[in-house]
Amino acid sequence: MSSTSSAVRAVDCATSTAGASPELFKAGMRQIASTVSIITTVLDGRRSGLTATAVCSVCADPPTLLVCVNQDSGTFAALREAGVFCVNVLASAHADAAMRFSDGALKGEQKFEGDSWITSAGGLPVLEGALASFECRTVSLTEVGTHGLFLAQVSDVTVTGGAHPLLYFNRALAGLQMQE
Ligand SMILES: Cc1cc2nc3c(=O)[nH]c(=O)nc-3n(C[C@H](O)[C@H](O)[C@H](O)COP(=O)(O)O)c2cc1C
């Protein structure tokens, strides 16, 4: 992680007294419809990224996001080392991109083929047509079980809007149907 970031904190889950099984937890979580984002970063000139639903607003002042990434993912180390990333919120037209960035067989630059990406002034990959893109700088990283929780301050936001969001519900991608 960049020298401006705080130290990594680890939460000891071995002593957890949580009662629900991981399977029951996941069954419940499948009933939550989530927006879908692609988290991108760049480290030593190499782009990487992954599809993520675990993106949460923390507060607006200062603008702060929380992003949760599996420590086994190929992108995790790059996110930790780079200390900066971009959260690209997907529109319903981005289902193919969501599948590509969640495909464990594809690595690095391969995932960026097939979509239109620009490089922000801060050097981060920004997806053209994303509903919004949040450029972030990590301020703390906390390890909880399998995941790393990146708390990050938002340095810039590109808002495009104008399209329906891509959603993930019960293991499937879907476009949002607006009520008439
Ligand atoms: C809809 C969807 C949402 C996902 N959300 C997350 C997430 O929030 N955090 C995470 O670590 N992985 C998430 N994943 C899984 C990663 O995208 C997947 O493991 C990916 O292969 C990781 O790529 P990498 O190993 O190249 O980094 C999600 C996958 C899908 C299809």
The ligand as a Tripos MOL2 file, in Angstrom:
@<TRIPOS>MOLECULE
LIG
   31    33     1     0     0
SMALL
NO_CHARGES

@<TRIPOS>ATOM
      1 C1        -21.6690  -10.0880   -9.5450 C.3       1 LIG1
      2 C2        -20.3520  -10.3970   -8.8620 C.ar      1 LIG1
      3 C3        -19.9900   -9.6970   -7.7260 C.ar      1 LIG1
      4 C4        -18.7680   -9.9270   -7.0820 C.ar      1 LIG1
      5 N1        -18.4410   -9.1930   -5.9860 N.ar      1 LIG1
      6 C5        -17.2220   -9.3870   -5.4070 C.ar      1 LIG1
      7 C6        -16.8310   -8.5560   -4.3270 C.ar      1 LIG1
      8 O1        -17.5490   -7.6700   -3.8990 O.2       1 LIG1
      9 N2        -15.5830   -8.7740   -3.7860 N.ar      1 LIG1
     10 C7        -14.7430   -9.7680   -4.2460 C.ar      1 LIG1
     11 O2        -13.6330   -9.9240   -3.7160 O.2       1 LIG1
     12 N3        -15.1140  -10.5620   -5.2880 N.ar      1 LIG1
     13 C8        -16.3070  -10.3720   -5.8780 C.ar      1 LIG1
     14 N4        -16.6850  -11.1470   -6.9450 N.ar      1 LIG1
     15 C9        -15.7680  -12.2020   -7.4050 C.3       1 LIG1
     16 C10       -14.6100  -11.6700   -8.2770 C.3       1 LIG1
     17 O3        -15.0660  -10.8210   -9.3150 O.3       1 LIG1
     18 C11       -13.8780  -12.8770   -8.9090 C.3       1 LIG1
     19 O4        -13.3870  -13.7060   -7.8740 O.3       1 LIG1
     20 C12       -12.7610  -12.5020   -9.8570 C.3       1 LIG1
     21 O5        -12.3920  -13.6720  -10.5960 O.3       1 LIG1
     22 C13       -11.5140  -11.9720   -9.1930 C.3       1 LIG1
     23 O6        -10.5780  -11.6980  -10.2220 O.3       1 LIG1
     24 P1         -9.0010  -11.6600   -9.9590 P.3       1 LIG1
     25 O7         -8.6360  -12.9400   -9.2580 O.co2     1 LIG1
     26 O8         -8.3840  -11.5360  -11.3270 O.co2     1 LIG1
     27 O9         -8.7670  -10.4430   -9.1130 O.co2     1 LIG1
     28 C14       -17.8940  -10.9330   -7.5950 C.ar      1 LIG1
     29 C15       -18.2760  -11.6620   -8.7340 C.ar      1 LIG1
     30 C16       -19.4780  -11.3880   -9.3600 C.ar      1 LIG1
     31 C17       -19.8770  -12.1810  -10.5990 C.3       1 LIG1
@<TRIPOS>BOND
     1     1     2 1
     2     2     3 ar
     3     2    30 ar
     4     3     4 ar
     5     4     5 ar
     6     4    28 ar
     7     5     6 ar
     8     6     7 ar
     9     6    13 1
    10     7     8 2
    11     7     9 ar
    12     9    10 ar
    13    10    11 2
    14    10    12 ar
    15    12    13 ar
    16    13    14 ar
    17    14    15 1
    18    14    28 ar
    19    15    16 1
    20    16    17 1
    21    16    18 1
    22    18    19 1
    23    18    20 1
    24    20    21 1
    25    20    22 1
    26    22    23 1
    27    23    24 1
    28    24    25 2
    29    24    26 1
    30    24    27 1
    31    28    29 ar
    32    29    30 ar
    33    30    31 1
@<TRIPOS>SUBSTRUCTURE
     1 LIG1         1 GROUP 0 **** ****
